[in-house]
Amino acid sequence: MKKQIESLRASYEQKRGKAEQIKSYITQKTHRKRRIQRSLRLNEKAQVIVQEVTKITQDQLKYHLSDLCTLAMSSVFPEPYEIVIDFVSKRGKVEAEIWFQKDGYLINPFSSTGGGAIDIAALSLRFSCWTLQKPKTRPILLLDEPLKFLKGSDLPIKGAEMIHQISEKLGLQIIMVSHDPELIECADKVITVKMKNGISEVS
């Protein structure tokens, strides 16, 4: 009888020990679950804030970039395209898609428009991006044939005037390489480089 009681007592102590272990394990997991739930709630709130800030930033970028580009277009073309910028998520990153718009229709710049319009849009976007830099780099831009596809009776002249006006407005010095007489005439200073006997000479 005594042995049976001792056996039962030992079994009881063993099972009580296991029960304490299980209880401790459950307590730990409960605390961990609460920490994870609290962290999840904080992350969800942070995500909402980030999304709101991202939306505000994207809206400001849309306005800033599209506004300057549309203004540049209208200063060159009699029937200009409007610039529309959409921010989309691709491959885990946010990318900007740039469209031309006319009469309410979105147009792919590379498949449905001339190179001159793309030249103006690309150049004005470059100006816009420079104004957004913090801290800004030195107010100098180097351009190589920036309006090479802009053709027409007076379009090159208007394009040159647009560059000159933006340069003055932004306090931006522009150094460019060009063969276009309109751009050369619009420049404040011209440096001519000619090839003579295979050697470049500056005059």
GROMACS elastic network, one bead per residue, 0.5 to 0.9 nm:
[ bonds ]
;  ai    aj funct       b0    kb
    1     4     6  0.50964   500
    1     5     6  0.63147   500
    1     6     6  0.86975   500
    2     5     6  0.51606   500
    2     6     6  0.62503   500
    2     7     6  0.85621   500
    3     6     6  0.50693   500
    3     7     6  0.60271   500
    3     8     6  0.85182   500
    4     8     6  0.60689   500
    4     9     6  0.84555   500
    5     8     6  0.50459   500
    5     9     6  0.60047   500
    5    10     6  0.85108   500
    6    10     6  0.60384   500
    6    11     6  0.84815   500
    7    10     6  0.51085   500
    7    11     6  0.61117   500
    7    12     6  0.84506   500
    8    11     6  0.50156   500
    8    12     6  0.59572   500
    8    13     6  0.85570   500
    9    13     6  0.61051   500
    9    14     6  0.84937   500
   10    13     6  0.51352   500
   10    14     6  0.61105   500
   10    15     6  0.85489   500
   11    14     6  0.50825   500
   11    15     6  0.60949   500
   11    16     6  0.84193   500
   12    15     6  0.51417   500
   12    16     6  0.59190   500
   12    17     6  0.84331   500
   13    17     6  0.59981   500
   13    18     6  0.85753   500
   14    17     6  0.50938   500
   14    18     6  0.63256   500
   14    19     6  0.86154   500
   15    19     6  0.60465   500
   15    20     6  0.85771   500
   16    20     6  0.61448   500
   16    21     6  0.85583   500
   17    20     6  0.51027   500
   17    21     6  0.62578   500
   17    22     6  0.86459   500
   18    22     6  0.61256   500
   18    23     6  0.84876   500
   19    22     6  0.50109   500
   19    23     6  0.60039   500
   19    24     6  0.84883   500
   20    24     6  0.60070   500
   20    25     6  0.84227   500
   21    24     6  0.50704   500
   21    25     6  0.60444   500
   21    26     6  0.85567   500
   22    26     6  0.60739   500
   22    27     6  0.85215   500
   23    26     6  0.50895   500
   23    27     6  0.61351   500
   23    28     6  0.86218   500
   24    27     6  0.50375   500
   24    28     6  0.61770   500
   24    29     6  0.86080   500
   25    28     6  0.51501   500
   25    29     6  0.61713   500
   25    30     6  0.85003   500
   26    29     6  0.50982   500
   26    30     6  0.59435   500
   26    31     6  0.85611   500
   27    30     6  0.50230   500
   27    31     6  0.61952   500
   27    32     6  0.85397   500
   28    31     6  0.52082   500
   28    32     6  0.61372   500
   28    33     6  0.85256   500
   29    33     6  0.59167   500
   29    34     6  0.85214   500
   30    34     6  0.62239   500
   30    35     6  0.86445   500
   31    34     6  0.51110   500
   31    35     6  0.62327   500
   31    36     6  0.86269   500
   32    35     6  0.50267   500
   32    36     6  0.61067   500
   32    37     6  0.85127   500
   33    36     6  0.50774   500
   33    37     6  0.60530   500
   33    38     6  0.85062   500
   34    37     6  0.50191   500
   34    38     6  0.60229   500
   34    39     6  0.84414   500
   35    38     6  0.50753   500
   35    39     6  0.60195   500
   35    40     6  0.84233   500
   36    40     6  0.59230   500
   36    41     6  0.85453   500
   37    41     6  0.61750   500
   37    42     6  0.86162   500
   38    41     6  0.51587   500
   38    42     6  0.62708   500
   38    43     6  0.85814   500
   39    42     6  0.50635   500
   39    43     6  0.60178   500
   39    44     6  0.85042   500
   40    44     6  0.60398   500
   40    45     6  0.85683   500
   41    44     6  0.50669   500
   41    45     6  0.62310   500
   41    46     6  0.85511   500
   42    45     6  0.50938   500
   42    46     6  0.60515   500
   42    47     6  0.84708   500
   43    47     6  0.59256   500
   43    48     6  0.85410   500
   44    48     6  0.62663   500
   44    49     6  0.86980   500
   45    48     6  0.51479   500
   45    49     6  0.63392   500
   45    50     6  0.86831   500
   46    49     6  0.50419   500
   46    50     6  0.60837   500
   46    51     6  0.85068   500
   47    50     6  0.50149   500
   47    51     6  0.60204   500
   47    52     6  0.85059   500
   48    51     6  0.50952   500
   48    52     6  0.61586   500
   48    53     6  0.86203   500
   49    52     6  0.50940   500
   49    53     6  0.61231   500
   49    54     6  0.84214   500
   50    53     6  0.50881   500
   50    54     6  0.58790   500
   50    55     6  0.84325   500
   51    55     6  0.60138   500
   51    56     6  0.85669   500
   52    55     6  0.50916   500
   52    56     6  0.62171   500
   52    57     6  0.85522   500
   53    56     6  0.51150   500
   53    57     6  0.60262   500
   53    58     6  0.84676   500
   54    57     6  0.50367   500
   54    58     6  0.59520   500
   54    59     6  0.84476   500
   55    58     6  0.51008   500
   55    59     6  0.60548   500
   55    60     6  0.85471   500
   56    59     6  0.51385   500
   56    60     6  0.61941   500
   56    61     6  0.85833   500
   57    60     6  0.51087   500
   57    61     6  0.60847   500
   57    62     6  0.85131   500
   58    62     6  0.59586   500
   58    63     6  0.85178   500
   58    86     6  0.86647   500
   58    87     6  0.72107   500
   59    62     6  0.50157   500
   59    63     6  0.62023   500
   59    64     6  0.85375   500
   60    63     6  0.51436   500
   60    64     6  0.60007   500
   60    65     6  0.84344   500
   61    64     6  0.50222   500
   61    65     6  0.57841   500
   61    66     6  0.80132   500
   61    85     6  0.87159   500
   61   132     6  0.89192   500
   62    65     6  0.54333   500
   62    66     6  0.56559   500
   62    67     6  0.78321   500
   62    84     6  0.76379   500
   62    85     6  0.57883   500
   62    86     6  0.75458   500
   62    87     6  0.86818   500
   63    66     6  0.54626   500
   63    67     6  0.55269   500
   63    68     6  0.83645   500
   63    85     6  0.87626   500
   64    67     6  0.53988   500
   64    68     6  0.64120   500
   64    69     6  0.86782   500
   64   128     6  0.72889   500
   64   132     6  0.89146   500
   65    68     6  0.56357   500
   65    69     6  0.62191   500
   65    70     6  0.85643   500
   65    83     6  0.84226   500
   65    84     6  0.89775   500
   65    85     6  0.79430   500
   65   124     6  0.82761   500
   65   125     6  0.64071   500
   65   128     6  0.57867   500
   65   129     6  0.76503   500
   66    69     6  0.50949   500
   66    70     6  0.58407   500
   66    71     6  0.83605   500
   66    82     6  0.76759   500
   66    83     6  0.51720   500
   66    84     6  0.61021   500
   66    85     6  0.66511   500
   66   125     6  0.82294   500
   66   128     6  0.89565   500
   67    70     6  0.52635   500
   67    71     6  0.61186   500
   67    72     6  0.86332   500
   67    82     6  0.86982   500
   67    83     6  0.77184   500
   68    71     6  0.50445   500
   68    72     6  0.61637   500
   68    73     6  0.86389   500
   68   124     6  0.66906   500
   68   125     6  0.77596   500
   68   127     6  0.85443   500
   68   128     6  0.68168   500
   69    72     6  0.50418   500
   69    73     6  0.61648   500
   69    74     6  0.86413   500
   69    82     6  0.78643   500
   69    83     6  0.63832   500
   69   120     6  0.77814   500
   69   121     6  0.57943   500
   69   122     6  0.84468   500
   69   123     6  0.84681   500
   69   124     6  0.51870   500
   69   125     6  0.62970   500
   69   128     6  0.79437   500
   70    74     6  0.61556   500
   70    75     6  0.86438   500
   70    80     6  0.77233   500
   70    81     6  0.70531   500
   70    82     6  0.51623   500
   70    83     6  0.55898   500
   70    84     6  0.89050   500
   70   121     6  0.80666   500
   70   124     6  0.87112   500
   71    74     6  0.51763   500
   71    75     6  0.62893   500
   71    76     6  0.89363   500
   71    82     6  0.86002   500
   71   124     6  0.89402   500
   72    75     6  0.52068   500
   72    76     6  0.66418   500
   72    77     6  0.88107   500
   72   120     6  0.69763   500
   72   121     6  0.76318   500
   72   124     6  0.65249   500
   72   159     6  0.85931   500
   72   162     6  0.67661   500
   72   163     6  0.88537   500
   72   166     6  0.88148   500
   73    76     6  0.54057   500
   73    77     6  0.59383   500
   73    78     6  0.87973   500
   73    79     6  0.87335   500
   73    80     6  0.54802   500
   73    81     6  0.66620   500
   73    82     6  0.75302   500
   73    83     6  0.86345   500
   73   117     6  0.74203   500
   73   120     6  0.65300   500
   73   121     6  0.71032   500
   73   124     6  0.86079   500
   74    77     6  0.54622   500
   74    78     6  0.67669   500
   74    79     6  0.72719   500
   74    80     6  0.51924   500
   74    81     6  0.77271   500
   74    82     6  0.84351   500
   75    78     6  0.79322   500
   75    80     6  0.83945   500
   75   158     6  0.70317   500
   75   159     6  0.79057   500
   75   161     6  0.87895   500
   75   162     6  0.66903   500
   76    79     6  0.89807   500
   76    80     6  0.77043   500
   76   120     6  0.82973   500
   76   154     6  0.88366   500
   76   155     6  0.61713   500
   76   156     6  0.83546   500
   76   157     6  0.85829   500
   76   158     6  0.51351   500
   76   159     6  0.57188   500
   76   161     6  0.86743   500
   76   162     6  0.72110   500
   77    80     6  0.50027   500
   77    81     6  0.83477   500
   77   117     6  0.84036   500
   77   155     6  0.70920   500
   77   158     6  0.82485   500
   77   159     6  0.89928   500
   79   102     6  0.88886   500
   80   102     6  0.78908   500
   80   117     6  0.84443   500
   81   100     6  0.56507   500
   81   101     6  0.54862   500
   81   102     6  0.55032   500
   81   103     6  0.89668   500
   81   117     6  0.80771   500
   82    99     6  0.83063   500
   82   100     6  0.56234   500
   82   102     6  0.64457   500
   83    98     6  0.70700   500
   83    99     6  0.59568   500
   83   101     6  0.61836   500
   83   121     6  0.79143   500
   84    97     6  0.82141   500
   84    98     6  0.58560   500
   84    99     6  0.50575   500
   84   100     6  0.60534   500
   84   101     6  0.66535   500
   84   106     6  0.80836   500
   85    96     6  0.64105   500
   85    97     6  0.56702   500
   85    99     6  0.63158   500
   85   100     6  0.88076   500
   86    95     6  0.82293   500
   86    96     6  0.56149   500
   86    97     6  0.51157   500
   86    98     6  0.65484   500
   86    99     6  0.81333   500
   87    94     6  0.63605   500
   87    95     6  0.55822   500
   87    97     6  0.61955   500
   87    98     6  0.88763   500
   88    93     6  0.82130   500
   88    94     6  0.54839   500
   88    95     6  0.54100   500
   88    96     6  0.63744   500
   88    97     6  0.72212   500
   89    92     6  0.63435   500
   89    93     6  0.54323   500
   89    95     6  0.61533   500
   89    96     6  0.88215   500
   90    93     6  0.53004   500
   90    94     6  0.61441   500
   90    95     6  0.67060   500
   91    94     6  0.82467   500
   98   108     6  0.80255   500
   98   109     6  0.79616   500
   99   106     6  0.61432   500
   99   107     6  0.58156   500
   99   108     6  0.56192   500
   99   109     6  0.62151   500
  100   105     6  0.82510   500
  100   106     6  0.57818   500
  100   107     6  0.50250   500
  100   108     6  0.64350   500
  100   109     6  0.59922   500
  100   113     6  0.86313   500
  101   104     6  0.61949   500
  101   105     6  0.54144   500
  101   107     6  0.58093   500
  101   108     6  0.87865   500
  102   105     6  0.54242   500
  102   106     6  0.68241   500
  102   107     6  0.76886   500
  103   106     6  0.86299   500
  107   110     6  0.87465   500
  107   111     6  0.81269   500
  107   112     6  0.64810   500
  107   113     6  0.79248   500
  108   111     6  0.56530   500
  108   112     6  0.59060   500
  108   113     6  0.75660   500
  109   112     6  0.57824   500
  109   113     6  0.53604   500
  109   114     6  0.78632   500
  109   115     6  0.85912   500
  109   117     6  0.80681   500
  109   118     6  0.66421   500
  110   113     6  0.63577   500
  110   114     6  0.79433   500
  110   115     6  0.80327   500
  110   118     6  0.77008   500
  111   114     6  0.85263   500
  113   116     6  0.83680   500
  113   117     6  0.69477   500
  113   118     6  0.76590   500
  114   117     6  0.58104   500
  114   118     6  0.68817   500
  114   149     6  0.79038   500
  114   150     6  0.83806   500
  115   118     6  0.50477   500
  115   119     6  0.61067   500
  115   120     6  0.87766   500
  115   147     6  0.88730   500
  115   148     6  0.84058   500
  115   149     6  0.50519   500
  115   150     6  0.66503   500
  115   151     6  0.88496   500
  116   120     6  0.64140   500
  116   121     6  0.86815   500
  116   147     6  0.68047   500
  116   148     6  0.75741   500
  116   151     6  0.66487   500
  116   155     6  0.88076   500
  117   120     6  0.52401   500
  117   121     6  0.61729   500
  117   122     6  0.85460   500
  117   149     6  0.82947   500
  117   150     6  0.72255   500
  118   121     6  0.50257   500
  118   122     6  0.58931   500
  118   123     6  0.83698   500
  118   149     6  0.83654   500
  118   150     6  0.88063   500
  119   122     6  0.52424   500
  119   123     6  0.60636   500
  119   124     6  0.85373   500
  119   146     6  0.65467   500
  119   147     6  0.55993   500
  119   148     6  0.75946   500
  119   149     6  0.67170   500
  119   150     6  0.69814   500
  120   123     6  0.52006   500
  120   124     6  0.60507   500
  120   125     6  0.84613   500
  120   146     6  0.82171   500
  120   147     6  0.71531   500
  120   150     6  0.81296   500
  120   159     6  0.75665   500
  121   124     6  0.52428   500
  121   125     6  0.60239   500
  121   126     6  0.85592   500
  122   125     6  0.51294   500
  122   126     6  0.62235   500
  122   127     6  0.87711   500
  122   146     6  0.87279   500
  123   126     6  0.50833   500
  123   127     6  0.63935   500
  123   128     6  0.87048   500
  123   146     6  0.69485   500
  123   147     6  0.84557   500
  123   163     6  0.87391   500
  124   128     6  0.61285   500
  124   129     6  0.85950   500
  124   163     6  0.88084   500
  124   166     6  0.89172   500
  125   129     6  0.60428   500
  125   130     6  0.85199   500
  126   129     6  0.51562   500
  126   130     6  0.62473   500
  126   131     6  0.88192   500
  127   130     6  0.52066   500
  127   131     6  0.65077   500
  127   132     6  0.89886   500
  127   141     6  0.87592   500
  127   166     6  0.81912   500
  127   167     6  0.89948   500
  127   170     6  0.87234   500
  128   131     6  0.52415   500
  128   132     6  0.65561   500
  129   132     6  0.51559   500
  129   133     6  0.66132   500
  130   133     6  0.54289   500
  130   136     6  0.71268   500
  130   137     6  0.79215   500
  130   139     6  0.86149   500
  131   134     6  0.84342   500
  131   136     6  0.73982   500
  131   170     6  0.80408   500
  132   135     6  0.87130   500
  132   136     6  0.77280   500
  133   137     6  0.73926   500
  134   137     6  0.82003   500
  136   139     6  0.77714   500
  137   140     6  0.79163   500
  138   141     6  0.85211   500
  138   172     6  0.86235   500
  139   170     6  0.84729   500
  139   171     6  0.69556   500
  139   173     6  0.59842   500
  139   174     6  0.83798   500
  140   172     6  0.57250   500
  140   174     6  0.57072   500
  140   175     6  0.73518   500
  141   172     6  0.73092   500
  141   173     6  0.63958   500
  141   175     6  0.61715   500
  141   176     6  0.80399   500
  142   173     6  0.87514   500
  142   174     6  0.60787   500
  142   176     6  0.55945   500
  142   177     6  0.82512   500
  143   146     6  0.59049   500
  143   174     6  0.72678   500
  143   175     6  0.62296   500
  143   177     6  0.63887   500
  143   178     6  0.86458   500
  144   147     6  0.87663   500
  144   148     6  0.89703   500
  144   175     6  0.86119   500
  144   176     6  0.54930   500
  144   178     6  0.66096   500
  145   148     6  0.53667   500
  145   149     6  0.89770   500
  145   176     6  0.69701   500
  145   177     6  0.56747   500
  145   179     6  0.75109   500
  145   180     6  0.81954   500
  146   149     6  0.84273   500
  146   176     6  0.77942   500
  146   177     6  0.82714   500
  146   178     6  0.78068   500
  147   150     6  0.52984   500
  147   151     6  0.85927   500
  147   156     6  0.74761   500
  147   159     6  0.74135   500
  147   160     6  0.84385   500
  147   178     6  0.85906   500
  147   180     6  0.84130   500
  147   183     6  0.87573   500
  148   151     6  0.79952   500
  148   178     6  0.82211   500
  148   179     6  0.87072   500
  148   180     6  0.78427   500
  150   155     6  0.66426   500
  150   156     6  0.59963   500
  150   159     6  0.78715   500
  151   154     6  0.81638   500
  151   155     6  0.62232   500
  151   156     6  0.62879   500
  152   155     6  0.52771   500
  152   156     6  0.68967   500
  153   156     6  0.76008   500
  153   157     6  0.85021   500
  154   157     6  0.53899   500
  154   158     6  0.63788   500
  154   159     6  0.87090   500
  155   158     6  0.50622   500
  155   159     6  0.60182   500
  155   160     6  0.85601   500
  156   160     6  0.61118   500
  156   161     6  0.85823   500
  156   180     6  0.80388   500
  156   181     6  0.88940   500
  156   182     6  0.61293   500
  156   183     6  0.75388   500
  157   160     6  0.51075   500
  157   161     6  0.62144   500
  157   162     6  0.85888   500
  157   181     6  0.89588   500
  157   182     6  0.53159   500
  157   183     6  0.72561   500
  157   186     6  0.81954   500
  158   161     6  0.50176   500
  158   162     6  0.60673   500
  158   163     6  0.86903   500
  158   182     6  0.87889   500
  159   162     6  0.50151   500
  159   163     6  0.63551   500
  159   164     6  0.86961   500
  159   182     6  0.85794   500
  159   183     6  0.81255   500
  160   163     6  0.52114   500
  160   164     6  0.62785   500
  160   165     6  0.87219   500
  160   182     6  0.63639   500
  160   183     6  0.51267   500
  160   184     6  0.85696   500
  160   185     6  0.86141   500
  160   186     6  0.61521   500
  160   187     6  0.84718   500
  161   164     6  0.50189   500
  161   165     6  0.61103   500
  161   166     6  0.85987   500
  161   182     6  0.89097   500
  161   183     6  0.82779   500
  161   186     6  0.68187   500
  162   165     6  0.51937   500
  162   166     6  0.61757   500
  162   167     6  0.84556   500
  163   166     6  0.52918   500
  163   167     6  0.60084   500
  163   168     6  0.86630   500
  163   174     6  0.86017   500
  163   183     6  0.88521   500
  163   186     6  0.89148   500
  164   167     6  0.50819   500
  164   168     6  0.63149   500
  164   169     6  0.86408   500
  164   174     6  0.87214   500
  164   186     6  0.71095   500
  164   187     6  0.76573   500
  165   168     6  0.52154   500
  165   169     6  0.60513   500
  165   170     6  0.85817   500
  166   170     6  0.59557   500
  166   171     6  0.81239   500
  166   172     6  0.78234   500
  167   170     6  0.54724   500
  167   171     6  0.57595   500
  167   173     6  0.63015   500
  167   174     6  0.68873   500
  168   171     6  0.50723   500
  168   172     6  0.65257   500
  168   173     6  0.81936   500
  169   172     6  0.77417   500
  170   173     6  0.88485   500
  178   181     6  0.81687   500
  178   183     6  0.70991   500
  178   184     6  0.72576   500
  179   182     6  0.88447   500
  179   183     6  0.79548   500
  179   184     6  0.75398   500
  180   183     6  0.54902   500
  180   184     6  0.63496   500
  180   185     6  0.87606   500
  181   185     6  0.59945   500
  181   186     6  0.85244   500
  182   185     6  0.52077   500
  182   186     6  0.62498   500
  182   187     6  0.88283   500
  183   186     6  0.50991   500
  183   187     6  0.63458   500
  184   187     6  0.53440   500
  184   188     6  0.86723   500
  184   189     6  0.85080   500
  184   190     6  0.67552   500
  185   188     6  0.81968   500
  185   190     6  0.84625   500
  186   189     6  0.88691   500
  187   190     6  0.64295   500
  191   202     6  0.68873   500
  191   203     6  0.64486   500
  192   201     6  0.81889   500
  192   202     6  0.57411   500
  192   203     6  0.52930   500
  193   200     6  0.62752   500
  193   201     6  0.54540   500
  193   203     6  0.62671   500
  194   199     6  0.81348   500
  194   200     6  0.55138   500
  194   201     6  0.52547   500
  194   202     6  0.65464   500
  194   203     6  0.77468   500
  195   198     6  0.59026   500
  195   199     6  0.53814   500
  195   201     6  0.61183   500
  195   202     6  0.89500   500
  196   199     6  0.51863   500
  196   200     6  0.62297   500
  196   201     6  0.68657   500
  197   200     6  0.83553   500
